[in-house]
């Protein structure tokens, strides 16, 4: 399931919630990490990102 956030460059960023391996707060927002050293920094606060990811992962799969 994809979740959309706003990147620090003000561009919408869609991520696959199932691929997230680590989430951390940074001065510019929240860094979302994936496998193989990939990451994206978004402007939303950490709590909002975690809630969106959890809500998506709890949603029933079609």
Long-range contacts (C-beta under 8 A, 24 or more apart in sequence): 1-56, 1-57, 1-59, 1-61, 2-56, 3-52, 3-53, 3-56, 5-32, 5-40, 5-42, 5-43, 5-44, 5-49, 5-52, 6-42, 6-43, 6-44, 7-40, 7-41, 7-42, 7-43, 8-41, 8-42, 8-43, 10-43, 13-40, 13-42, 15-40, 17-52, 17-53, 17-56, 17-57, 18-57, 20-53, 23-49, 23-50, 23-53
